[in-house]
Amino acid sequence: MVTKRDSFVRGIVVGCLVMVAAGAMYWMFTPAAHPGAGAFRRWLVVVQGVVGIVGALWLLHGSRTVTAPALSAVASPAAVDAILDTATVVRDYQVRYKQPIRLHVGDEVHLAREDDTYPGWWWCTGGDGECGWVPADRLAPNVSGPFTPGEHARAQDDYDSTELAVERGQVVLIREKDLNWLLVGNGTGAEGWIPASHVNRVRDRFN
C-alpha cells in the first residue's frame, strides 16, 4: 500500500530527476564559452550525484515491498478451521494443576469424583499415575450406565488437561469448547483450558 508520505517522496525524486534531465539537455546544447557555463556545470554535477544517490536508495527501498502475509502463510487451513472464535479475557486465571493428564484413544482411567462446580468433569487418574479433570463426553464407561466413582473408563478421544494462565484484557483464540470450559490459545503458541466464564461474549453462546 502506498502512503501519502511515499507519494510525496516519490514526487520529489521524480521532480529532481526531471530537473537533472533538463539540466543535462541544457548542458549538452550550451556552448562551453557561454557565460556561467562552467559554474552551472559544476553545480549540475553535484546535484546529479546527490539525486542519483537518493534515487538509488529510494528505488532499493521500494523494491522491498511489504505485503500482508497470505492466510496460508499464517496457518494451515486445518489450523484456521480449528479457531471457533476470539474473545477477550475479563478475569485473570491461574493454572491450578501444573501436572496435566494426557490421554490417547483407548487409554484407561480411574474415575475418582465428579466436579461439583462444573458437572460433567471427572477427576481421573491415568495409567501413568497422572491426574486431572476430564470431560465425561471424552470418556466411555467400561460398563453400561452412568459413570460411578471408583469405576474405570476409556478415552474416546485424545485429550490433554493442560490449563492456560491468562490475564484480564488479553485476547485469546478459542479452539474447543466443552462443558463450560474453553481450550484457547494466546497467540504465542501456548494453549490450555480456561473457564468460559472468564471471557466475554462466550458464556451464553457456548453453555
TAQUIPE-V614546 format. One record per backbone hydrogen bond with DSSP energy under -0.5 kcal/mol. CO is the residue of the C=O (numbers start at 1). NH is the residue of the N-H. E is the energy in kcal/mol with one decimal. If there is no record, write none. Layout:
co=CO nh=NH e=E
co=CO nh=NH e=E
//
This chain:
co=1 nh=3 e=-0.5
co=3 nh=7 e=-2.3
co=4 nh=8 e=-2.3
co=5 nh=9 e=-2.6
co=6 nh=10 e=-2.7
co=7 nh=11 e=-2.1
co=8 nh=12 e=-2.0
co=9 nh=13 e=-2.5
co=10 nh=14 e=-2.9
co=11 nh=15 e=-2.6
co=12 nh=16 e=-2.7
co=13 nh=17 e=-2.5
co=14 nh=18 e=-2.5
co=15 nh=19 e=-2.3
co=16 nh=20 e=-2.7
co=17 nh=21 e=-2.5
co=18 nh=22 e=-2.5
co=19 nh=23 e=-2.5
co=20 nh=24 e=-2.7
co=21 nh=25 e=-2.3
co=22 nh=26 e=-2.2
co=23 nh=27 e=-2.7
co=24 nh=28 e=-2.4
co=25 nh=29 e=-1.8
co=26 nh=30 e=-1.0
co=29 nh=31 e=-0.5
co=31 nh=34 e=-1.8
co=34 nh=37 e=-2.2
co=36 nh=40 e=-2.3
co=37 nh=41 e=-2.4
co=38 nh=42 e=-2.1
co=39 nh=43 e=-2.3
co=40 nh=44 e=-2.6
co=41 nh=45 e=-2.2
co=42 nh=46 e=-1.8
co=43 nh=47 e=-2.4
co=44 nh=48 e=-2.8
co=45 nh=49 e=-2.2
co=46 nh=50 e=-2.4
co=47 nh=51 e=-2.9
co=48 nh=52 e=-2.4
co=49 nh=53 e=-2.2
co=50 nh=54 e=-2.7
co=51 nh=55 e=-3.0
co=52 nh=56 e=-2.2
co=53 nh=57 e=-2.5
co=54 nh=58 e=-2.6
co=55 nh=59 e=-2.5
co=56 nh=60 e=-2.3
co=57 nh=61 e=-2.4
co=58 nh=62 e=-2.8
co=59 nh=63 e=-1.5
co=60 nh=64 e=-0.6
co=61 nh=64 e=-1.0
co=63 nh=65 e=-1.6
co=65 nh=67 e=-0.7
co=70 nh=73 e=-1.0
co=70 nh=74 e=-1.1
co=71 nh=74 e=-0.5
co=71 nh=75 e=-2.2
co=76 nh=80 e=-2.4
co=77 nh=81 e=-2.6
co=78 nh=82 e=-1.2
co=80 nh=83 e=-1.5
co=82 nh=84 e=-0.8
co=85 nh=174 e=-3.2
co=87 nh=172 e=-2.7
co=88 nh=200 e=-2.1
co=89 nh=169 e=-3.0
co=93 nh=166 e=-1.7
co=96 nh=98 e=-0.6
co=98 nh=100 e=-0.7
co=101 nh=161 e=-2.2
co=103 nh=159 e=-2.4
co=104 nh=107 e=-2.6
co=107 nh=155 e=-2.6
co=108 nh=127 e=-0.5
co=109 nh=111 e=-0.5
co=109 nh=153 e=-2.1
co=110 nh=112 e=-0.6
co=110 nh=125 e=-1.7
co=111 nh=150 e=-3.5
co=113 nh=123 e=-3.0
co=118 nh=121 e=-1.6
co=120 nh=136 e=-3.0
co=121 nh=115 e=-3.0
co=122 nh=124 e=-0.7
co=122 nh=134 e=-2.5
co=123 nh=112 e=-2.9
co=123 nh=113 e=-0.7
co=124 nh=132 e=-1.9
co=125 nh=110 e=-2.4
co=126 nh=129 e=-1.7
co=130 nh=126 e=-3.0
co=132 nh=124 e=-2.9
co=134 nh=122 e=-2.9
co=135 nh=138 e=-2.1
co=136 nh=139 e=-1.8
co=138 nh=156 e=-3.5
co=138 nh=157 e=-0.9
co=140 nh=154 e=-2.5
co=148 nh=151 e=-2.3
co=151 nh=111 e=-2.9
co=152 nh=142 e=-1.5
co=153 nh=109 e=-2.8
co=154 nh=140 e=-2.6
co=155 nh=106 e=-2.9
co=159 nh=103 e=-3.4
co=162 nh=193 e=-2.2
co=166 nh=93 e=-2.5
co=167 nh=170 e=-2.0
co=170 nh=89 e=-3.2
co=172 nh=87 e=-2.0
co=172 nh=174 e=-0.5
co=173 nh=175 e=-0.6
co=173 nh=185 e=-2.2
co=174 nh=84 e=-3.2
co=174 nh=85 e=-1.0
co=176 nh=183 e=-2.2
co=178 nh=181 e=-1.2
co=180 nh=196 e=-2.7
co=181 nh=178 e=-2.8
co=182 nh=184 e=-0.7
co=182 nh=194 e=-2.2
co=183 nh=175 e=-3.4
co=183 nh=176 e=-1.5
co=184 nh=192 e=-2.1
co=185 nh=173 e=-2.8
co=190 nh=186 e=-1.8
co=192 nh=184 e=-2.8
co=193 nh=164 e=-1.6
co=194 nh=182 e=-2.9
co=195 nh=198 e=-1.8
co=196 nh=199 e=-1.5
co=198 nh=90 e=-2.8
co=198 nh=91 e=-1.4
co=199 nh=202 e=-0.5
co=202 nh=206 e=-2.7
co=203 nh=207 e=-1.8
//
